[in-house]
Amino acid sequence: MSRDTSPSIPALPKAFKYGPRFASPVNSPSYEWRDDTQFLQVTTGCSHNACRFCTFFKNVPYGKVPLDEVEFYLRYVALCDKVMPVKRVFLQGSNALHLSYDELMEISELVYAHLPNLESIGSYGRISDLRDKSVEQLRSLKDAGYDRLFFGVESADDYLLKLMCKGYDSAELYEAGAKLKESGIDWACTVMFGLGGRGYGFEHAIKTAEFCNFAEPDIVGAVSMTLTYDPYTKMFPPIKRAVDRGEFVEAGEIERYEEMREFVRHLNVDTLFAARHSTLPVGFLALIPEKKEELIDAITNVIEEGDEVEMKRFRERVREV
């Protein structure tokens, strides 16, 4: 009689009372959805949870997943590795990088111990997550496998950082950017167009491009502020209340592309500009500075030929951001 050598499914220890594997929908940059990538929750919710344009995690309190629970779920990921080699793990929670340096190093050691084919660990983070981490620690995290980290920058304009309750100012943004650049760790960031509403965009575009030129992110991901209803949190972004009261007027569709063009005009760093998000009716992907002029021409074409009404209808149909 042959012996069954197939991997067994880990049994849940009776002493453990774990909640659901994911306390909220899986959230990651689109390029992380690959066959060789798995997701692992190490925190729940968002440590800040106050940005006015965001609905993510609003109904989930911030918390740390106990290390023994992380290890329990890693045993399931290890089963996936037997079918398809897991080369990357993307940590879940709004900003897993809020964990301390020591906690992140423990997670790295644990993940690599269970996944022999692993090459890297990714995560979302807030700029404020770098307050307690030195350049030397970021270098050590890089050596421990952390790379292609993703930060929600949105803007380097102090007026908008305060208006949208980001929880830090441009001085801290530049301080964090300097740490990332000096550490040599790979990272990406988002820039949000339409963030300032109608008639306010160029100053935001220029200041944010200047920050990117200074901090040198490997990827700049563009999104457009969209106040859609979130069926998971059952709410609209908090800024919508100001829209409904007439205190904040959303930027027009063509206006958002004018803002994008101004940003690109001032973007001089060697990076990939990725404007392929569900909130953008027309998307772009271009290497800067090699394809900068071609990109500007393409954006100009949208500005001159784009249909404001149709693009507004597109935004009204957006269900996920």
C-alpha positions in Angstrom: 0.0 0.0 0.0 1.4 3.4 -1.0 1.7 6.1 1.6 0.0 9.4 1.0 2.8 12.0 0.9 0.6 15.0 -0.2 1.0 18.1 2.0 -1.5 18.1 4.9 -3.6 21.1 5.6 -2.6 22.7 8.9 -5.1 22.1 11.7 -6.2 25.2 13.7 -4.8 24.8 17.2 -7.7 24.8 19.7 -5.9 27.2 22.0 -5.9 29.9 19.2 -8.9 32.0 18.5 -8.0 33.6 15.2 -10.3 35.9 13.3 -10.7 35.8 9.5 -7.5 35.6 7.6 -8.1 39.0 6.0 -9.8 41.6 8.2 -10.6 43.6 5.1 -10.4 43.2 1.3 -6.9 42.4 0.0 -5.4 45.7 -1.1 -2.2 46.1 -3.2 -0.9 47.8 -6.3 -2.2 46.0 -9.4 1.3 44.8 -10.4 1.4 42.7 -7.2 -1.3 40.4 -8.5 1.0 37.7 -10.0 0.9 34.0 -9.8 4.1 33.9 -7.8 2.9 36.4 -5.2 0.9 35.7 -2.0 -0.7 38.0 0.5 -0.1 37.8 4.2 -1.9 39.9 6.8 0.4 41.2 9.6 -1.7 44.2 10.7 -5.3 45.2 10.5 -6.8 48.6 9.6 -4.8 51.8 9.2 -2.6 53.4 11.9 -3.8 56.9 10.8 -7.3 56.3 9.3 -8.1 59.9 8.9 -7.4 60.9 5.3 -10.5 62.6 3.9 -10.3 61.1 0.4 -10.1 57.5 1.6 -12.6 54.9 2.7 -10.2 52.0 3.0 -10.2 50.2 6.4 -12.5 52.8 8.0 -14.5 50.1 9.7 -11.5 48.1 10.8 -9.5 49.2 13.9 -5.7 49.2 13.6 -4.0 46.3 15.2 -1.1 43.9 15.0 -1.6 40.3 14.1 0.1 38.1 16.7 3.2 36.5 15.4 1.9 33.0 16.1 -1.1 33.7 14.0 1.1 35.0 11.2 3.0 31.8 11.3 -0.2 29.7 11.2 -1.3 31.4 8.0 2.2 31.1 6.6 1.8 27.3 6.8 -1.0 27.7 4.2 1.1 29.9 2.0 3.8 27.2 2.2 1.3 24.8 0.7 0.8 27.2 -2.2 4.6 27.2 -2.6 4.5 23.5 -3.3 2.1 24.1 -6.2 3.6 27.3 -7.6 6.8 28.7 -6.1 6.1 31.8 -4.0 8.7 34.4 -4.9 7.1 37.4 -3.3 4.9 38.1 -0.3 2.9 41.3 0.0 2.0 42.2 3.5 -1.6 43.1 4.3 -3.0 45.9 6.4 -3.2 49.4 5.2 0.4 50.2 6.3 2.2 47.2 7.6 5.4 49.3 7.7 4.0 51.0 10.8 5.4 47.9 12.6 8.7 48.5 14.4 12.0 47.6 12.8 12.4 44.7 15.1 8.9 43.4 14.3 9.5 43.7 10.6 12.8 41.8 10.9 11.0 39.0 12.8 8.4 38.7 10.1 11.1 38.6 7.4 12.9 35.8 9.3 9.6 33.9 9.7 8.5 34.3 6.1 11.8 33.2 4.6 11.9 30.2 7.0 8.6 28.9 5.5 9.1 29.8 1.8 12.4 28.5 0.3 11.7 30.2 -3.1 11.0 33.6 -1.7 12.8 36.6 -3.2 11.3 39.6 -1.7 8.7 41.1 0.7 6.5 44.1 -0.2 4.1 46.3 1.7 2.1 49.5 1.7 3.3 52.2 4.0 2.6 55.8 5.2 5.4 58.3 5.2 4.9 58.6 8.9 5.9 55.0 9.3 9.5 56.0 8.7 9.6 58.3 11.8 11.1 55.6 13.9 13.3 54.0 11.3 16.9 55.1 10.5 18.6 54.9 7.2 20.7 52.1 8.6 17.6 50.2 9.6 16.1 50.7 6.2 19.2 49.2 4.6 18.9 46.3 7.0 15.3 45.8 6.0 16.4 45.8 2.3 19.0 43.2 3.1 16.2 41.2 4.9 14.2 41.1 1.6 12.0 44.2 1.8 11.8 46.0 -1.5 9.3 47.7 -3.9 7.6 49.3 -0.9 4.6 51.4 -1.8 3.9 54.8 -0.1 0.7 56.9 -0.5 2.3 60.3 -1.0 -0.6 61.9 -2.9 0.8 65.4 -2.6 3.8 67.5 -1.4 1.7 70.6 -1.1 1.3 71.6 2.6 -2.1 73.2 1.9 -3.5 69.9 0.6 -1.7 67.7 3.1 -3.5 69.7 5.9 -6.8 69.8 4.0 -6.9 66.1 3.5 -5.7 65.3 7.0 -2.6 63.3 5.9 -1.0 63.6 9.3 2.3 65.1 8.3 3.7 68.1 6.4 6.0 68.5 3.5 9.1 68.9 5.8 8.5 65.4 7.1 7.8 64.1 3.6 11.2 65.3 2.5 12.9 63.9 5.5 11.3 60.5 4.8 12.2 60.8 1.1 15.8 61.4 2.0 15.9 58.3 4.1 14.4 56.2 1.3 16.9 57.6 -1.2 19.9 57.2 1.0 18.9 53.6 2.0 18.8 52.5 -1.6 15.6 50.6 -1.0 13.2 50.2 -4.0 10.0 52.1 -3.6 7.0 53.5 -5.4 4.5 56.2 -4.5 1.1 57.5 -5.6 0.3 61.0 -6.8 -3.4 62.0 -6.7 -4.8 64.4 -9.2 -7.9 66.4 -8.5 -7.0 66.4 -4.8 -7.4 70.2 -4.5 -10.7 70.5 -6.3 -11.7 72.9 -9.1 -9.2 75.6 -9.8 -6.5 74.2 -7.6 -4.0 71.9 -9.1 -0.9 73.4 -10.7 0.8 74.3 -7.4 0.1 70.8 -6.1 1.4 69.3 -9.4 4.7 71.3 -9.3 5.4 70.8 -5.6 4.7 67.1 -5.9 6.9 66.7 -9.0 9.7 68.5 -7.1 9.4 66.1 -4.3 9.6 63.1 -6.6 12.7 64.7 -8.3 14.3 64.9 -4.9 13.3 61.5 -3.4 13.7 59.5 -6.7 10.9 56.8 -6.4 11.3 53.9 -8.8 7.7 54.2 -9.8 5.2 57.1 -9.7 1.7 55.8 -9.8 -1.0 58.3 -10.7 -4.6 58.2 -9.5 -7.5 60.6 -9.6 -9.6 61.5 -6.5 -12.9 59.7 -6.9 -15.6 59.9 -4.3 -17.2 56.6 -4.9 -19.3 54.6 -2.4 -17.4 51.8 -0.7 -19.6 48.7 -0.3 -17.3 47.2 2.2 -17.2 50.1 4.6 -20.6 51.3 3.5 -19.5 54.9 3.2 -18.3 57.6 0.9 -14.9 59.3 1.5 -15.3 61.9 4.3 -14.5 64.8 1.9 -17.8 64.1 0.1 -19.7 65.8 3.0 -17.9 69.0 2.1 -18.9 68.5 -1.5 -22.5 68.0 -0.6 -22.4 71.2 1.5 -20.9 73.1 -1.4 -17.7 73.7 0.5 -15.5 71.7 -1.9 -16.1 71.6 -5.7 -14.6 68.6 -7.5 -12.1 69.2 -10.3 -13.3 68.7 -13.8 -12.1 65.8 -15.9 -10.1 67.8 -18.4 -8.7 69.9 -15.6 -7.3 66.7 -14.0 -5.4 65.9 -17.1 -4.1 69.5 -17.3 -2.8 69.0 -13.7 -1.2 65.7 -14.8 0.5 67.3 -17.7 1.9 70.1 -15.4 3.2 67.4 -13.1 4.9 65.5 -15.9 6.4 68.7 -17.3 8.2 69.2 -14.0 9.1 65.5 -13.4 12.7 65.0 -14.3 13.7 62.0 -12.2 14.6 58.6 -13.7 11.3 56.7 -13.0 8.3 54.9 -14.4 5.2 57.0 -14.6 2.2 54.6 -14.3 -1.2 56.2 -14.8 -3.2 53.0 -15.2 -5.7 53.2 -12.4 -9.4 52.5 -12.3 -10.0 56.2 -11.6 -8.5 57.3 -14.8 -10.6 57.2 -18.0 -7.5 57.4 -20.2 -4.3 55.8 -18.9 -0.6 56.1 -19.7 2.6 54.3 -19.0 5.9 55.9 -19.8 9.6 55.9 -18.7 10.8 59.3 -17.6 12.8 61.1 -18.9 13.1 59.0 -22.1 9.4 59.2 -23.1 8.5 62.4 -21.4 7.8 64.5 -24.5 5.7 61.7 -26.0 3.8 61.4 -22.8 3.1 65.2 -22.7 1.9 65.1 -26.3 -0.4 62.2 -25.4 -1.9 63.9 -22.4 -2.3 67.1 -24.5 -4.3 65.1 -27.0 -6.7 64.0 -24.2 -7.0 67.6 -23.0 -7.8 68.9 -26.5 -9.9 66.0 -27.8 -11.3 64.5 -24.6 -15.1 64.5 -23.9 -15.7 66.1 -20.5 -19.2 64.6 -20.3 -18.2 61.1 -21.2 -15.2 61.1 -18.8 -17.5 62.3 -16.0 -19.9 59.4 -16.7 -16.9 57.1 -16.5 -16.1 58.4 -13.0 -19.7 58.0 -11.9 -19.5 54.3 -12.9 -16.3 53.6 -10.9 -17.1 51.1 -8.2 -13.6 50.3 -6.9 -10.7 52.7 -6.4 
